Structures are given as C-alpha cells and as structure tokens.
Amino acid sequence: MTVIQNETISFTTADVNVAPGYHSYQLVASLTNALLNAANVVGPVTFTGVSLV
C-alpha cells in the first residue's frame, strides 16, 4: 500500500477448545513504515461468531 491508499481486507480465524463464557477480541492497526504517522481502520468492521458445542 502507499500513502492515502485504501484497501479492503478480509480474514478468517477460528478458536478451538475455548472455555465457555465471555470472550473479547480486538483488531489492531499498526505502522510498518516510519514515513507514515497514522494507521486507521475505517468501518464498518464486523465480527461474527458461531458456538459449536
């Protein structure tokens, strides 16, 4: 990516053997180029989950 370039990113992950109860997840944007001074996540951001018992 370049400066002021937007890109749609999709990813999938699965937690296995997770204990029952409430779980918190977060999405983090970080810089990998010292010339840039901000990393932004522009929504909508949607998290979905399925419980398999």
N, C-alpha and C positions, 0 to 999 in steps of 0.2 A: 504494500500500500504506500501511497505517497501522501503528502500534506493535503489536508482537506478532502481526502478520498473516503467515501463511504462504501461499505461492503456488507452484504447480508451474509451472516454466518449461522450455520445450523450444526448442532451436535447432539449426540445421544449418549446417555450414560445409564448404568444400572447399578444399584446397590444390592448386594446379595448377603444373606444371613444377617439382616439388620434386626435389631431388637425391636419389639413393639413399642409404640409411643410416638411422641412428637419429635420431628427431625427438622433441622434448619439447614438451608443451603444458601450459597451466595455466588454471585457472578462478579468476577474481578477483572477490570481493565487495567493493564499496566503498559508502561512505555518500554520499548526496546531500542529506541533511537534517541540519543542525547539532544538532537536538534529540536525535537518536539517537546512541548511543555504541557500537554494535556492529553489524556486518554478519556474518551467519552463513550458511554453506552447510550444509544438513542432508542427509545422504545417504540412500539410496545415490546416488552420482554415477557414471555410466557413460560412458566414452569408447570409441567403436568406430572402426575404420578399415578401409579397403579399399585395396589396392595395385593400381593399374591400370597395366599395362605394355604 
